[in-house]
């Protein structure tokens, strides 16, 4: 997949090992997210997230990307194509630059991402939301996601949510 197609407004590119320290600094500023997940970001965790896949999923289907406005990292998105089924995409992680939160920028990015996936024939986006995080729950519900079930994510409770495209 050409990840540059995910946005017309921002430059989108794969984040690599050499970006891990910048991603860590980006994540460290999003303290609220990590409070609800019960952990703090570490360099090891960022590096792991860049390649982490469910069992049986080919690495070519995983994308860990950054949305950039010039040199400024605006958002990080981790997704898996054709997962959990051939007509779906799974968003494993989405985080906005804290300086841009509350301005509609994240919703605009998700809208573009959803439109791109829809144009590729994807019928559904799926993700897991930290159940007790009101900021994240509000964001994803506002962006058209609906809860389909609850799940234990190994230390935190999640709401599994879908958005039909």
C-alpha positions as CSV (number, residue, x, y, z in Angstrom):
1,X,0.0,0.0,0.0
2,X,1.2,3.5,-0.8
3,X,0.7,5.2,2.6
4,X,1.2,8.6,1.0
5,X,-2.4,8.2,-0.3
6,X,-3.7,8.4,3.3
7,X,-3.7,12.2,3.3
8,X,-3.9,15.1,0.9
9,X,-3.1,17.6,3.6
10,X,-0.1,15.9,5.3
11,X,3.0,14.1,4.1
12,X,2.6,10.5,5.2
13,X,5.5,8.1,5.4
14,X,6.5,4.9,7.1
15,X,8.2,5.4,10.5
16,X,11.4,3.5,10.8
17,X,13.8,2.4,13.6
18,X,15.6,5.6,13.1
19,X,12.4,7.5,14.0
20,X,11.9,5.6,17.3
21,X,13.4,8.3,19.6
22,X,11.3,11.0,18.0
23,X,8.1,8.9,18.3
24,X,9.0,8.2,22.0
25,X,9.3,12.0,22.7
26,X,6.0,12.5,20.8
27,X,4.3,9.8,22.9
28,X,5.7,11.0,26.2
29,X,3.8,14.3,25.7
30,X,0.5,12.4,25.6
31,X,0.4,11.6,29.3
32,X,-3.4,11.1,29.5
33,X,-3.3,8.2,27.1
34,X,-0.7,6.3,29.0
35,X,-2.5,6.9,32.3
36,X,-5.5,5.0,31.0
37,X,-3.4,2.2,29.6
38,X,-1.5,1.8,32.9
39,X,2.0,2.2,31.4
40,X,4.5,4.7,30.3
41,X,6.0,4.8,26.8
42,X,9.6,3.5,26.5
43,X,12.0,3.2,23.5
44,X,11.7,-0.5,23.7
45,X,7.9,-0.4,23.6
46,X,7.9,2.0,20.6
47,X,10.3,-0.2,18.7
48,X,8.2,-3.2,19.5
49,X,5.0,-1.5,18.4
50,X,6.6,-0.7,15.0
51,X,6.7,-4.4,14.2
52,X,4.1,-6.0,16.5
53,X,1.6,-8.2,14.7
54,X,-1.1,-10.7,15.6
55,X,-0.1,-14.3,15.0
56,X,-0.3,-15.4,11.4
57,X,-0.3,-11.9,9.9
58,X,2.4,-11.1,7.3
59,X,4.6,-8.2,8.0
60,X,3.8,-6.6,4.7
61,X,0.3,-5.9,5.9
62,X,1.5,-3.8,8.9
63,X,2.0,0.0,8.6
64,X,3.4,2.3,11.3
65,X,3.2,5.7,9.8
66,X,3.7,9.4,10.6
67,X,1.7,12.3,9.3
68,X,4.0,15.3,8.9
69,X,3.5,19.1,8.3
70,X,7.0,19.9,7.1
71,X,9.2,18.5,9.8
72,X,6.6,18.5,12.5
73,X,5.1,15.1,13.4
74,X,1.3,15.7,13.5
75,X,0.1,12.2,14.1
76,X,1.2,8.5,14.4
77,X,-1.0,5.8,12.9
78,X,-0.4,2.0,13.2
79,X,-2.7,-0.2,11.1
80,X,-2.9,-3.6,9.6
81,X,-4.5,-4.2,6.2
82,X,-7.0,-7.0,5.6
83,X,-7.3,-7.7,9.3
84,X,-9.2,-9.2,11.1
85,X,-10.8,-10.3,7.8
86,X,-10.1,-9.5,4.1
87,X,-12.6,-6.6,4.0
88,X,-11.3,-4.8,7.1
89,X,-8.4,-2.8,8.4
90,X,-7.4,-2.7,12.0
91,X,-6.1,0.5,13.7
92,X,-3.8,-0.5,16.4
93,X,-2.7,2.9,17.5
94,X,-3.5,6.5,16.6
95,X,-2.0,9.5,18.5
96,X,-2.2,13.2,17.8
97,X,0.4,15.8,18.6
98,X,-0.8,17.3,21.9
99,X,-0.4,20.8,20.5
100,X,-3.1,20.0,17.9
101,X,-5.6,18.2,20.0
102,X,-9.1,19.6,20.3
103,X,-8.9,21.4,16.9
104,X,-10.5,18.8,14.6
105,X,-7.2,17.8,13.1
106,X,-7.4,14.2,14.3
107,X,-10.9,13.9,13.0
108,X,-9.9,15.3,9.7
109,X,-7.0,12.8,9.5
110,X,-9.3,9.8,10.4
111,X,-11.8,11.1,7.8
112,X,-9.1,11.1,5.1
113,X,-7.8,7.7,6.2
114,X,-11.4,6.2,6.1
115,X,-12.0,7.7,2.7
116,X,-8.7,6.2,1.4
117,X,-9.6,2.7,2.7
118,X,-13.1,2.9,1.3
119,X,-11.6,3.8,-2.1
120,X,-9.5,0.6,-1.8
121,X,-12.6,-1.6,-1.2
122,X,-12.3,-1.8,2.6
123,X,-15.7,-2.2,4.2
124,X,-14.9,-1.7,7.9
125,X,-12.3,-0.1,10.2
126,X,-11.8,-1.8,13.6
127,X,-9.9,-0.7,16.7
128,X,-9.8,-1.1,20.5
129,X,-10.4,1.9,22.8
130,X,-9.3,2.0,26.5
131,X,-12.7,1.6,28.2
132,X,-12.0,4.1,30.9
133,X,-10.5,6.8,28.7
134,X,-13.3,9.4,28.2
135,X,-11.2,11.5,25.8
136,X,-10.5,8.6,23.5
137,X,-14.0,7.2,23.7
138,X,-15.5,10.6,22.8
139,X,-13.0,10.9,19.9
140,X,-13.7,7.6,18.3
141,X,-17.5,7.8,18.8
142,X,-17.5,11.2,17.3
143,X,-15.7,9.7,14.3
144,X,-18.4,7.1,13.6
145,X,-17.1,4.1,15.6
146,X,-19.5,1.9,17.5
147,X,-18.7,-0.6,20.2
148,X,-19.2,-4.3,19.2
149,X,-17.8,-5.9,22.4
150,X,-15.5,-5.5,25.4
151,X,-12.1,-7.3,25.6
152,X,-9.3,-7.8,28.1
153,X,-6.1,-6.4,26.6
154,X,-3.7,-7.9,29.1
155,X,-4.0,-5.4,31.9
156,X,-6.6,-3.0,30.6
157,X,-10.2,-3.2,29.5
158,X,-11.0,-2.3,25.9
159,X,-14.0,-1.5,23.9
160,X,-13.7,-3.1,20.4
161,X,-15.3,-0.7,18.0
162,X,-16.1,-0.7,14.3
163,X,-16.8,1.9,11.7
164,X,-18.6,0.8,8.5
165,X,-17.2,2.4,5.4
